[in-house]
Amino acid sequence: MGQNLAGVNEASDDVLARLVVDARQDLQRRRYLVSSDQFELAVAAYEPKDFLGALRRPGLTVIAEMKQRTPSMGVLAENYRPPDIAHAYAEGGAAAISVLTHMAGFGGRPEHIRMVRAATELPVLRKDFVTDAYEVAEARACGADAVLLIVAALERSQLKDLIAVARSRGIAALVEVHDEAETAAALEAGAPAIGVNHRNLHDFSVDLGLTERLRGLIPKNVVLVAESGIHTPADARRMRDAGADAILVGELLMRSADPAAEIKALVT
C-alpha cells in the first residue's frame, strides 16, 4: 500500500492511482480560473479554526463526512445539499466536518467547502487526493481548517513538504495511513495528526483492527483518527478503547434519515 504514485499514468487500473490522476486533472483546470493575486487575497482573508484542538475534546469526537457518492458504493445522496448536511452534523454534536472535494470519484468540488463554511462554525477538513501545494492553500482560501494528505499517494519528500506547506498556511494536516510502514513515514515527516484508514484504497476492503494494531506506534501527542467502516456505537466504542481521539464517519451519516441522531449515538 505504500507504493509511490507520483508518476502514475491514466492507464493504471489501480483505484487510488486513478483517483490521484483525476484530482490532478481537475487541479490544472482550477489553477487558471483565478489570478495569483486574487488567490492569495482569498487565502489571507480566512482565519483558520483549531481543527486539532476540536478533536482533542474529552471523550471520543466525531469528524462527520459529507460526500455525494463513492467509487465503491455509488450515489449516497440524490439531493446533495452541503449546507443542510452541515447543519444536521452540527446539531448532532460533530467536532468537525469533512468535505469531499474530489469531483470524478465523489461528486465534490472546492465550492462545497465554502457552502459548509457559510453554514457552520465547526472546523472543516478538506478531503481529497492532494499532491500539490496549491491545493493546500486552496483549502484555506475556501474556508477549510485542515487538509488530508495520503501517504500512499505521495513520495516521502512530497509528504514532508506538504505538511510544511500546511503549517505555513496556518492549517492542520491529517495524514492518512494504512499500515506500519506508512505510519512510520507519516511520523518521520512530522504529521501532527494521523488518520488510520481501515479501507484499503486499492480494493476497498475494510479492516477495523488496523487502529488497534497501529495505536502503539503513534505517540500520544499526535492526534489519532480512526477512519472508515465505523457503522455502530459498538464500532465507535471499539475505536475509543483502542485509543483513538476521534472517528471519521461518512457512509453511515450520508445514508441516514437522521444523521444528527446517528452522531449523538456514536459519541454516547
C-alpha positions in Angstrom: 0.0 0.0 0.0 2.9 2.3 0.5 3.8 2.5 -3.2 4.9 5.7 -4.9 2.2 7.1 -7.1 3.9 10.3 -8.0 4.4 9.2 -11.6 1.3 7.3 -12.2 -0.5 7.5 -15.5 -4.1 7.3 -16.5 -3.8 3.8 -17.9 -3.3 2.3 -14.5 -6.1 0.0 -13.3 -5.4 0.8 -9.6 -8.3 2.7 -7.9 -6.1 5.0 -5.9 -3.9 5.8 -8.9 -7.0 6.7 -11.0 -8.3 9.0 -8.2 -5.0 10.8 -8.0 -4.9 11.4 -11.7 -8.4 12.7 -11.7 -7.6 15.1 -8.9 -4.5 16.4 -10.8 -6.5 17.0 -14.0 -9.2 18.9 -12.1 -6.5 20.9 -10.3 -5.0 22.0 -13.6 -8.4 23.3 -14.7 -9.0 25.3 -11.5 -5.5 26.7 -11.3 -6.1 29.1 -14.2 -9.6 30.3 -13.1 -8.2 33.0 -10.7 -5.2 35.2 -10.7 -2.4 34.6 -8.2 -3.1 37.9 -6.5 -6.8 37.2 -6.1 -5.9 33.7 -4.9 -3.5 34.9 -2.2 -6.1 37.5 -1.0 -8.6 34.8 -0.6 -6.1 32.7 1.4 -5.3 35.6 3.7 -9.0 36.6 4.2 -9.8 33.4 6.1 -8.7 32.9 9.7 -8.4 29.1 10.3 -10.1 27.5 13.3 -8.3 25.0 15.6 -9.1 21.7 13.9 -6.8 19.6 16.1 -8.0 21.2 19.3 -11.6 20.4 18.4 -10.6 16.7 18.0 -8.9 16.6 21.5 -12.1 17.4 23.3 -12.9 15.0 26.2 -14.2 11.7 25.1 -14.4 10.3 21.5 -15.1 13.1 19.0 -16.6 12.7 15.5 -15.5 14.1 12.2 -18.7 13.9 10.2 -18.1 13.5 6.5 -20.2 14.5 3.5 -19.9 13.1 0.0 -22.4 12.8 -2.8 -21.1 9.4 -4.0 -18.1 7.0 -3.8 -16.4 4.8 -6.4 -17.3 1.6 -4.5 -20.8 2.4 -3.3 -22.2 4.7 -6.0 -24.6 7.5 -5.2 -25.2 8.1 -1.5 -27.4 11.2 -1.8 -29.5 12.1 -4.8 -30.3 15.5 -3.4 -26.9 16.6 -2.1 -27.1 19.9 -0.2 -23.9 20.6 1.8 -25.3 23.4 3.9 -28.2 21.3 5.1 -25.9 18.4 5.9 -23.6 20.7 7.8 -26.5 22.0 9.9 -27.5 18.4 10.8 -23.9 17.4 11.7 -23.5 20.4 13.9 -26.8 19.7 15.6 -25.7 16.1 16.3 -22.6 17.3 18.1 -19.8 16.7 15.5 -16.5 18.1 16.4 -15.6 18.8 12.8 -16.8 18.3 9.3 -15.0 16.5 6.4 -15.9 17.7 2.9 -15.0 15.6 -0.1 -13.9 17.9 -2.9 -12.9 15.2 -5.5 -15.3 15.6 -8.4 -14.8 12.4 -10.5 -14.9 9.9 -7.7 -17.1 11.6 -5.1 -19.1 14.3 -6.7 -17.4 17.0 -4.8 -15.8 20.3 -5.5 -14.0 23.1 -3.5 -17.1 25.3 -3.6 -18.7 22.8 -1.2 -16.3 23.9 1.4 -17.5 27.5 1.0 -21.1 26.4 1.4 -20.3 24.5 4.6 -18.2 27.4 6.0 -21.2 29.7 5.5 -23.5 27.2 7.3 -21.5 26.3 10.4 -18.6 27.5 12.7 -17.3 23.9 13.0 -13.7 23.3 11.8 -13.7 21.8 8.3 -11.3 19.2 6.7 -10.8 19.3 3.0 -10.7 15.6 1.9 -9.2 15.0 -1.5 -6.2 13.3 -3.2 -3.9 16.3 -2.6 -0.4 16.2 -4.3 0.2 19.9 -4.8 0.9 22.9 -2.6 -1.7 24.9 -4.5 -4.4 22.6 -3.2 -3.3 23.1 0.4 -3.6 26.9 0.1 -6.8 26.5 -1.9 -8.3 24.6 1.1 -7.8 27.7 3.3 -9.0 30.1 0.6 -12.3 28.1 0.6 -12.6 28.2 4.3 -11.1 24.8 5.4 -9.1 24.4 8.6 -7.3 21.2 7.7 -6.3 19.2 4.7 -6.0 15.4 4.2 -2.6 14.1 2.9 -2.5 10.4 1.9 0.9 8.7 2.4 0.2 6.1 -0.3 -0.4 8.9 -2.9 2.8 10.8 -2.2 6.6 10.5 -2.4 8.1 10.8 1.1 9.7 14.2 0.1 6.3 15.4 -1.1 4.6 14.4 2.1 7.2 16.3 4.2 6.9 19.3 2.0 3.1 19.4 2.0 3.0 19.1 5.8 5.3 22.1 6.0 3.1 24.0 3.5 0.0 23.3 5.6 1.9 24.6 8.7 3.0 27.7 6.8 -0.5 28.3 5.6 -1.9 28.1 9.1 -4.0 24.9 8.6 -3.7 21.4 10.0 -2.6 18.3 8.1 -4.4 15.0 8.8 -2.0 12.3 7.4 -3.7 9.1 6.3 -2.0 5.8 6.7 -2.9 2.1 6.0 0.0 0.1 7.5 3.1 0.2 9.7 5.4 1.5 7.1 3.1 4.4 6.2 2.7 5.2 9.9 6.5 5.4 10.2 6.7 7.6 7.1 4.0 9.9 8.5 5.7 10.4 11.8 9.1 10.9 10.2 7.5 13.7 8.0 6.2 15.4 11.1 2.5 14.6 10.9 0.6 16.4 13.7 -2.4 14.1 13.2 -2.7 10.6 11.8 -5.8 9.1 10.3 -5.8 5.3 10.2 -7.9 4.4 7.2 -9.5 0.9 7.7 -10.4 0.9 4.0 -7.8 -0.3 1.6 -7.8 2.3 -1.2 -6.7 -0.3 -3.8 -9.6 -2.8 -3.4 -11.8 -1.1 -0.8 -11.8 -4.0 1.7 -12.2 -2.9 5.4 -10.2 -4.0 8.5 -11.4 -2.4 11.7 -8.5 -4.0 13.6 -6.0 -1.7 11.9 -6.3 1.1 14.5 -5.7 -1.4 17.3 -2.6 -2.6 15.5 -1.1 0.8 14.8 -2.0 2.6 18.0 1.2 1.6 19.8 3.3 3.1 17.0 1.7 6.6 17.3 2.9 9.0 20.1 0.2 10.4 22.4 0.9 13.9 21.3 -0.1 13.0 17.8 -3.9 13.2 17.3 -5.2 9.8 16.2 -8.3 9.5 14.0 -9.9 6.2 13.1 -11.4 6.3 9.6 -13.9 4.2 7.5 -16.0 1.2 8.3 -17.5 2.6 11.5 -21.2 1.9 11.4 -22.4 1.3 15.0 -21.9 2.7 18.6 -20.1 -0.6 19.3 -17.6 0.2 16.5 -17.2 3.7 18.0 -16.5 2.2 21.4 -14.0 -0.2 19.9 -12.1 2.7 18.4 -12.2 4.7 21.7 -10.9 1.6 23.6 -8.2 1.3 21.0 -7.0 4.8 21.9 -8.5 6.9 19.1 -9.1 10.6 19.8 -11.7 10.8 17.0 -13.5 8.8 14.4 -14.3 9.9 10.8 -17.7 8.7 9.7 -19.3 9.3 6.3 -21.3 6.5 4.7 -23.4 5.8 7.9 -24.4 9.5 8.1 -25.0 10.0 4.4 -27.4 7.1 4.2 -29.2 8.0 7.4 -32.6 9.9 7.5 -31.4 11.4 10.8 -27.7 12.0 10.8 -27.8 14.1 13.9 -29.2 11.2 15.9 -26.6 8.9 14.5 -23.8 11.2 15.7 -25.3 11.5 19.1 -25.4 7.7 19.4 -21.8 7.3 18.3 -20.5 9.8 20.9 -22.5 8.4 23.8 
